[in-house]
Amino acid sequence: MRLLERLTVMMALSMVLLTACGKDDDDDNPVGSGHDFGQNDASVVAAVGNSLTAGIGVTPYPAFLGGMIGKSVHNHGIPGARSDAVLSRALSVLSSLHPGYMIIMAGTNDVNGGVPPEEVIANLRAMVDAARANQTVPILMTVTPGYYSWESFDEGYQNLNAQVRSLAGEMGVTWVDNYPLISIDLMQEDGLHPTEDGNQKIATAVANVF
């Protein structure tokens, strides 16, 4: 997709940003409202993912999020990780940290490596199931766009994101739509990782569901 077409799509998506976050219920209660956290710490949030979570060269979104929501946010992003590795990390974090919430973003590296989106969705589903079995509240996120040298992969990111949104709806999971948030001016020169301002924007979108 050419840049002008991409920008048109981004503008259209930005017109519906009020629907860019989904809740697991039909009211305006914060995510996790009334949830039984069991032995978990409701003041602890674990963020799992790849370098989009870990942060490359700038402050990552989890570092901004804690102050916005008044909780301790632990960054468990793994640079270069595909969704199967993120799943392994998520399982470890659930058993060791006992977080009240788990924010899940994965799939960019899978798309880049030619992994079918169905495999990514299966791994995301496993993470949601594991979180719920642990009495941890899961929050899904779509992946961000690709620009410059990564633009050829962007259609794959969009296809994956469509399935992430469907999964969230199917499973009744709170979700945050990162894709329309990150325009080209909020992307680093590598075309794949958001700038610090971009990460702040992601953190704000996540904070809005709390």
VMD Tcl script that draws the C-alpha trace (Angstrom):
set ca {
  {0.00 0.00 0.00}
  {1.42 3.40 -0.97}
  {2.11 6.02 1.67}
  {-0.77 8.31 0.55}
  {-3.19 5.40 0.75}
  {-1.76 4.46 4.15}
  {-2.29 7.98 5.43}
  {-5.88 7.93 4.17}
  {-6.51 4.71 6.05}
  {-4.90 6.11 9.19}
  {-7.07 9.23 9.02}
  {-10.19 7.12 8.64}
  {-9.18 4.98 11.59}
  {-8.48 8.03 13.71}
  {-12.09 9.13 13.17}
  {-13.19 6.08 15.13}
  {-10.68 6.28 17.95}
  {-13.52 6.43 20.43}
  {-14.12 2.79 19.54}
  {-10.44 1.87 19.58}
  {-10.72 0.30 22.99}
  {-13.08 -2.50 23.88}
  {-14.27 -3.56 27.32}
  {-15.19 -6.99 28.56}
  {-18.56 -5.69 29.73}
  {-21.21 -3.25 28.57}
  {-20.68 -0.40 31.02}
  {-18.05 2.19 31.84}
  {-16.50 0.39 34.80}
  {-12.69 0.19 34.77}
  {-11.17 -3.05 33.53}
  {-11.11 -5.59 36.34}
  {-13.89 -3.88 38.27}
  {-15.42 -6.44 40.63}
  {-12.92 -9.10 39.56}
  {-11.77 -11.75 42.04}
  {-7.99 -11.54 41.84}
  {-7.47 -14.49 44.18}
  {-3.86 -14.56 45.40}
  {-2.74 -12.05 42.76}
  {-1.74 -8.46 43.48}
  {-4.28 -6.13 41.88}
  {-1.76 -3.29 42.07}
  {0.68 -5.14 39.77}
  {0.51 -5.12 35.97}
  {2.71 -7.30 33.74}
  {3.34 -6.22 30.15}
  {4.48 -9.01 27.83}
  {5.52 -8.74 24.21}
  {8.49 -8.11 21.95}
  {10.63 -5.01 21.39}
  {7.49 -2.88 20.99}
  {6.95 -3.56 24.69}
  {10.59 -3.76 25.79}
  {11.41 -0.47 24.05}
  {14.19 0.26 21.58}
  {16.18 3.48 22.01}
  {13.42 5.35 23.86}
  {11.31 5.02 27.00}
  {8.82 2.15 26.46}
  {5.11 2.46 27.03}
  {5.05 0.41 30.30}
  {7.38 2.97 31.91}
  {4.81 5.70 31.33}
  {1.80 3.60 32.24}
  {2.52 3.07 35.93}
  {2.27 6.73 36.84}
  {-0.89 7.11 34.78}
  {-2.81 4.34 36.53}
  {-1.19 4.27 39.97}
  {0.00 0.68 39.67}
  {3.35 -1.09 39.48}
  {3.92 -1.99 35.81}
  {6.55 -4.66 35.10}
  {8.03 -4.75 31.60}
  {8.62 -8.31 30.38}
  {9.09 -7.51 26.70}
  {11.63 -9.61 24.80}
  {13.26 -7.92 21.78}
  {12.94 -10.07 18.69}
  {10.47 -12.50 20.27}
  {7.77 -14.21 18.28}
  {4.44 -15.02 19.87}
  {5.48 -18.50 21.00}
  {8.33 -17.01 23.03}
  {5.98 -14.35 24.42}
  {3.63 -17.16 25.48}
  {6.46 -18.89 27.33}
  {7.38 -15.64 29.09}
  {3.74 -14.98 29.96}
  {3.36 -18.39 31.60}
  {6.51 -17.79 33.63}
  {5.41 -14.32 34.71}
  {1.96 -15.50 35.76}
  {3.41 -18.13 38.06}
  {6.21 -16.01 39.51}
  {4.82 -12.47 39.69}
  {1.10 -13.16 40.27}
  {0.03 -9.94 38.53}
  {-3.49 -8.64 38.76}
  {-3.37 -7.65 35.09}
  {-1.43 -8.81 32.02}
  {-1.11 -6.65 28.89}
  {-0.39 -8.75 25.80}
  {1.01 -7.51 22.47}
  {2.64 -9.96 20.07}
  {2.79 -10.88 16.41}
  {4.97 -8.34 14.62}
  {7.98 -10.64 14.45}
  {5.76 -13.54 13.45}
  {4.49 -11.57 10.46}
  {8.02 -10.53 9.58}
  {9.11 -14.18 9.70}
  {6.21 -15.54 7.68}
  {4.44 -17.28 10.57}
  {0.73 -17.78 9.72}
  {-1.57 -15.45 11.68}
  {-3.55 -18.47 12.88}
  {-0.51 -19.56 14.89}
  {-0.21 -16.12 16.45}
  {-3.90 -16.12 17.37}
  {-3.53 -19.59 18.92}
  {-0.68 -18.29 21.09}
  {-2.63 -15.18 22.07}
  {-5.63 -17.34 22.95}
  {-3.38 -19.51 25.12}
  {-2.11 -16.42 26.94}
  {-5.64 -15.19 27.61}
  {-6.70 -18.63 28.84}
  {-3.63 -18.90 31.09}
  {-4.21 -15.43 32.54}
  {-7.83 -16.19 33.31}
  {-6.94 -19.55 34.85}
  {-4.54 -17.61 37.07}
  {-7.30 -15.08 37.97}
  {-5.27 -12.41 36.17}
  {-7.16 -9.93 33.96}
  {-5.85 -10.06 30.36}
  {-5.73 -7.05 28.06}
  {-4.99 -7.59 24.36}
  {-3.33 -5.05 22.07}
  {-3.05 -4.81 18.30}
  {0.40 -4.29 16.79}
  {1.59 -0.96 15.46}
  {2.05 -0.09 11.75}
  {5.16 -0.59 9.64}
  {6.71 2.27 7.69}
  {9.67 2.78 5.34}
  {11.45 -0.55 4.85}
  {8.74 -2.35 6.81}
  {5.85 -1.02 4.75}
  {5.71 -4.21 2.69}
  {4.81 -6.11 5.88}
  {2.05 -3.71 6.90}
  {-0.73 -5.60 5.16}
  {0.24 -8.60 7.27}
  {0.09 -6.47 10.42}
  {-3.39 -5.28 9.45}
  {-4.59 -8.82 8.72}
  {-3.28 -9.98 12.09}
  {-4.90 -7.05 13.86}
  {-8.28 -7.88 12.35}
  {-7.98 -11.35 13.88}
  {-6.83 -9.92 17.22}
  {-9.94 -7.73 17.35}
  {-12.11 -10.75 16.50}
  {-10.41 -12.81 19.19}
  {-11.01 -10.10 21.77}
  {-14.67 -9.94 20.83}
  {-15.04 -13.71 20.87}
  {-13.39 -14.10 24.26}
  {-14.83 -10.94 25.81}
  {-11.38 -9.49 26.47}
  {-10.58 -5.83 26.97}
  {-8.41 -4.65 24.10}
  {-6.50 -1.59 22.93}
  {-6.13 -0.77 19.24}
  {-2.59 0.53 18.79}
  {-2.57 0.53 15.00}
  {-4.45 3.81 14.40}
  {-2.54 5.55 17.19}
  {0.90 5.54 15.58}
  {1.17 7.77 12.54}
  {4.44 8.10 10.65}
  {5.50 11.13 12.73}
  {5.30 8.97 15.87}
  {7.57 6.28 14.45}
  {11.34 6.09 14.80}
  {13.55 6.17 11.73}
  {13.64 2.38 11.63}
  {9.96 2.46 10.67}
  {9.01 -0.23 13.18}
  {9.38 1.14 16.73}
  {7.36 4.10 18.05}
  {9.05 7.24 19.29}
  {8.84 8.23 22.94}
  {5.79 10.36 22.12}
  {4.28 7.35 20.37}
  {4.85 5.18 23.42}
  {3.25 7.82 25.61}
  {0.23 7.73 23.32}
  {0.02 3.94 23.65}
  {0.30 4.22 27.44}
  {-2.50 6.79 27.49}
  {-4.76 4.49 25.46}
  {-4.09 1.63 27.89}
  {-4.64 3.91 30.89}
  {-8.04 4.83 29.50}
  {-9.35 1.29 30.09}
  {-8.28 1.34 33.76}
}
mol new
graphics top color blue
foreach p $ca { graphics top sphere $p radius 0.5 }
foreach p [lrange $ca 0 end-1] q [lrange $ca 1 end] { graphics top cylinder $p $q radius 0.2 }
display resetview
